């Protein structure tokens, strides 16, 4: 099934034709979506007072292959709505440090696997081309996504220069972007909960004719609405902390791909840099002879 723009609207649309038990499930989900999204079919049925099979049939009525597909869709949608307090409550089943370690690592592994399986290589290739061809590159990312922007900007600046970063102050985004034009590329990065200023920045970039590359978690992301190219990296995490493992891995791939396409330029740049690093002992400190 394709991603639904809003599962809650689908439930409301189907509500009149549901059985009594299915209506109880629907009502519970609409009232407690933040809790229902992470319940098993058996647990949800027990909470509502219906059988597990009734929950599965409810998912089928909504045109899902099974309950897991409906649950995944609900999780995608509610992640954009959860407050930080609600996300903290989701970690209540992290019983001890060992459990936390295993659950977090597993979630990150799952995000990497899904990202690798779902990535559109054609879009990835177009993104690489756009980075190489752009006269100037502007990177816009706020809040936790700032770490991703700093990482990408550091390496792209070594490879090609003309990199501008808008991450540290909401007020200066448009001062940085105001010269953007059709020869430039704006890279916007954002994950639930999406920063409104990032979205506004991409809207401005599009209005000035610039190409826009969005790196986000879903085609339903508001960033995707303003992008010419959208690369999806999963960031699911049952926690108040955003998972940036898959997005960072995707950036690694972009940097390496751009570097390989510009291999001669990169080689020359790093030769010069190695001389500078050695002269000023950037990576090691040698005690001078007395």
N, C-alpha and C positions, 0 to 999 in steps of 0.2 A: 504494500500500500504506500502511496506517496505521502510525504509529510503534509499533515493537515495544518491549515493556518491557525486553527484554534480548536482543540479537542473539546473544550467546554461548549462551544457552539454546536458541535456535532452531537454531543450528548443531549443538548436542549432540543435540537431538531428531531431526534429519534425518540424523545421522552414519551410522547403520546402513545406510541405503539409498543412500549416495553411492558413486560409482565410485572406483576406486583413486586416480586423479588428483585427484578432488574431495576425497577424504579427506586427501590431502597438503595441499591448500589449506586445508581446515578446521583441520587440526592446526597449520599455520603461523600462521593467524589467531589461534587460541586461545592460542598461545605467544608471539606477537609482535604483538598487536593494535595497540599504539602505533605500530608501524612500518607495518603493512599498511594502516592507515586512510588513509595518504597516498600509497600507491603506485597507479600506473595498473594497469589489468588486464594489460598487457603486462609491466610490471616485476614484478608479483606472480607471474605465470606463469613468468617467467624465474628468479626467486628460488627457486621451488618445483621447477621443472623440468617444467612442463607448458605447453601452448599457451595463447595468449590466449583462444581460443574456449572452452577448458575452464573458464577462470575465469568467462567470461560465462555458460556453462551452469550453473556452480555457483551463481551469483547467481539464475538462473531457478529452480533447484531449491528455493531458499529463498523463492520466491514474490515476487521482485523483478522489475520490468520489465527491468532491465539492471544492469550492474555499477555505474554511477554512483549509482543509488538505494541499492544495498547499501552502497557506500562512504560515502555521506552518513549513513546510519543508524549505521554503525560509528563515524563521527566524532562524532556526537551523544553516543553512549554513552561513548566513551573519554575525552571531554573532562572528564567528572566524575571520572575515575580517575587522570588523568595527574598526576604530581608535577611540581613546578617544574623539577626537573632534566631530566625527560623532555621537558618543553615547550621547554627551552633546546635540547635535541638536535634538535628538530623544525626549528629555524631554520638548520640546517647548510647548506641549499641557498640561503640568502641570501648570494650570492657577493660582493656589493659594495654600497656605499651607494646607488647608483642602483637596483640590483635591489631592495634593501630598501624604498626609497621607493615604487616602483611596485607591489610585491606588497602592501604594507600599505595603500596607498590603494585598490587594487583590492578587497582584502578588505573594507574599510570600505564601499565603494560597493556591493558585493554584499550586505553585511548590511543596508544601507539599502533596497535594492531588494526583497529577500526580506521584510523587515519590512513594507514598504508593501503588497506583494502579498498577504501572509497575514493582515494585521491584521483582527480581527473588529470592525467598526464598532459593532455593537450593544453589545458588551462595553465598547468605548471610551466610548460614550454613557453606559452605566450607571456607569462609573468617574467620569465627570465629574459625574453626578448625586450620587454618593456623597460626592464631595469637597465639593460645595456644601451638601449636607444635614447633614453631620456636625457635631456640636457641637465636638468636639476631633479633631484629626488627629495621629496619631503616626507618625513615619517611622522605620523600622528598617532599617539597612543597614550592614554591616561591611566591613572590609578595603577593596578597591579601589572597592566600591560606595558608600563614604562620600562620594566626590566628587559622585555623583548625588544623594544625600540632601541635601547642603548646597545644591546648586543648586535643587532642588525646594522645599526649606524656605524659602530666601531669597525666592523669588517668591510662594509661597503665603502667606507671612507678610505681604507687602505687600498682597496681595489681600484676605485675610480674617482673619488672626490665629488664635490658639489652635492654633499649630503646635508640636509637641514632637518633638525629634529625639534618637534613640538611635543614636549612631554611634561615639563616641570611646572608650568604655570598655565592655568586655564586662560588668564587674561592675555597672554602673549601669542596664542595660537594664530590669530588672524594677522597680527603684526608680522609673523614669520611667513604666513601663506599669501600675503596680499600681492606679491609679485608673480604668483604661480600662473602659468599659461599653457597653451596647447602643446608646447614642446616638453613639458614636464610630467613627472609621475608622482602621484601622491599615494603613499602606502598607509592605509589605516588599519590598525589592529585593535580588536575589542572582543571581549567575551562576557557572558552574563555575570553581573548585571551591566549592560552596555552603558558607557559614559555618553551622555547626551552631547557634550561638546565635540567628541570625536565624530559623531554623526553629522553635526552641523558643519564641521570642517570639511567633510567629504562632500556635503551638499554644495559648499562654496567652491571647492575644487572643480566639481562638475560644471558649475555655472561659468567658470573661467576657461572651460575647454580642456582642462588637464585630464590625462588618463588616471584612473583610480584602480588600485589593487587593494582588495580587502582580504585580510587574514582573520578569520573568525571561526565560530564553531558550527555554523549551520547556514544553509541557504535561506532560512527564515530570519536570520540575523538582520537587524536594520541596516547594518553596514553594507550588506549585499545589495540593497536597493539602490545604492549610489555607485556601485563598482562596475568597471569594465571586465575585470577578472576577479573571481572569488576563489580563494584557496581555503579549504575546510580542514581544520585541525581540531580534534575532539578535546574537550576540557572538562569532562564530567568528573565530579568529585562530591561525595556525600560529606561535605565539610564546609566550613566558613572560608577555607583557603582555596583559591583557584588553582587548578592543575595546569601548569604551563609546560609540561614535559613534551607533549606532542607538538604544540605550537613551536617550541624551541627547536625540536628536531626538524620540523618543516623549514624553519629559517636556516638551519645548518645546510639542508639540501639546496636551498636557493642560493646561498652564498657559494657553496662548492660548485654548483652548476654555472653560475656567473663567472667564477674564477677560472674554470676550465675553458669557457668560451673566450676569455680574455687572458689566456695563459701567458703570452709573451709580455703583455703589459704588467701583469701581476709579478712575473719573474723579475723584470727590471725594477719594479717598485720595491720588492722585498730585498733585492740585492743592495739597494741604497739604504733601506731601513736597517739591514743587518750591520752595515758599517756604522750607522748612527747609534744603534743599540750597543754595539761593542765599544765605541768611543766613550759613550756616557754611562756604560755599565748598567744598562736598563734591566738586564736579567741576572746580573751577578755583581757582587761587590768584591773587589780585590783589595786586600790590605797593601798599601804602598810600602815599599822598602824604606826602612829608617836610614 
